[in-house]
Amino acid sequence: MSNLYTVSPSPHIYSDDTTRKIMYRVVYAMIPALLWSVFVLGVDALRVTLIAIVACLAFEYIIQKYLMKVKPSITDGSALITGILLAFNVPSGIPWWIIVIGALAAIGIGKLSFGGLGGNIFNPALVGRVFLLISFPVQMTSWPATRQSATDALTTATPLGIIKEGLVNGTPIAQISKDLPSATDMLLGNIGGSLGEISALFLIVGGLYMLIRKVITWHIPVSVIASVAAIAAIFWLVDPQNYINPLYHILSGGLMLGAIFMATDMVTSPMTPKGQIIYGVGIGVITISIRLFGAYPEGISFAILIMNAFTPLINTYIKPKRFGGN
């Protein structure tokens, strides 16, 4: 009697989790930040989000069905996440057609050109965001005032933009600080910026939910935020006249959004805890380097995309011990 063996690829751990369930947990985690952005920025925040979601779903369906000739996968939740994250990365007053172009870049270039979910090297929403930033810099850096401002028609600079502009003009940090929002305003989101820049507290709430549901682990968010804080603190302590308090780097800009929701993308981030820490520290170092010495006030998007490219290399050299091995 011959023995029959079934050989299949890893992983060999079974659970009731599916791609769709995991993706929708991420969606649930983003709902608090989305609702707060609508409260702070008004109906335009909802408009931007709906356009981004519909455009991402439509492009994924059309490209897969008519160009790739495969069964569309719009129900797995990944395109929905890309749409929300793309909306989180643009101003609420941006024209609808620019959002559609960003969705095409995100889905068509960032995701489906690599074969679809699981094959993409770069985070699709960040591909769309950087594509729009390079193509439409004025529209991508025009921030409508919050509803708490006296006039909705006015535009307001982000805290990082105020800091960068002030330092370029030779303004002392003490003077720049007078024009910056308080730490409480930055935490609660009563500041200018994209949808995902004005809700640090609710992004943290979403991150804690994903940690509890085991969608992500602590390694990437903590290593990104800690490395940014550590380097910013060193420069601030050495020269407080030319470098801002590290708290501003943590609470302002897209650091929380990037560290919690985009750097942790399981497709484009390393597999092992050690690899994730290396990856996170790399993102943090690049981000703070761009913020302190680069032309852009923000650097998290570029940093994540750069480290996405290093993920295969990290996975190659940082591996867990093989079962039964030495």
QUIQUI-V300157 format. One record per residue. D_FIRST is the distance of its C-alpha to the first C-alpha in whole Angstrom. Layout:
BEGIN
D_FIRST
D_FIRST
END
This chain:
BEGIN
0
4
7
10
13
16
19
23
26
28
29
27
29
30
33
35
37
37
40
42
42
43
46
47
48
50
52
53
54
56
58
60
62
62
64
66
67
68
70
72
72
72
71
70
67
66
67
65
62
61
62
60
57
58
58
55
53
55
54
50
50
52
51
47
48
50
50
46
45
42
42
45
44
47
46
44
47
47
50
52
52
53
56
57
57
59
61
61
62
65
69
69
72
70
71
68
67
67
64
62
62
61
58
57
57
55
52
53
53
52
49
48
49
46
43
44
43
41
42
46
47
50
51
52
55
57
56
58
61
62
62
65
66
67
68
70
71
74
72
70
72
75
74
75
77
76
77
79
81
84
84
80
81
82
79
78
77
74
74
72
75
78
77
76
79
81
80
81
84
85
85
85
82
84
86
82
81
84
82
79
77
77
73
73
74
71
69
70
70
73
74
73
70
67
65
63
66
68
65
64
64
62
59
59
58
56
54
54
52
49
49
49
46
44
45
46
47
50
50
51
54
55
55
57
60
60
61
63
65
65
66
69
70
71
73
75
75
77
79
79
82
80
76
75
74
70
70
71
68
66
67
68
67
63
62
60
59
57
56
54
53
53
52
49
48
44
43
46
46
44
41
42
45
46
46
48
50
51
51
53
56
56
57
59
61
61
63
65
66
67
69
71
72
70
72
70
71
67
64
61
60
60
59
55
55
55
53
50
51
50
47
44
46
46
42
41
43
43
39
38
36
32
30
29
32
35
END
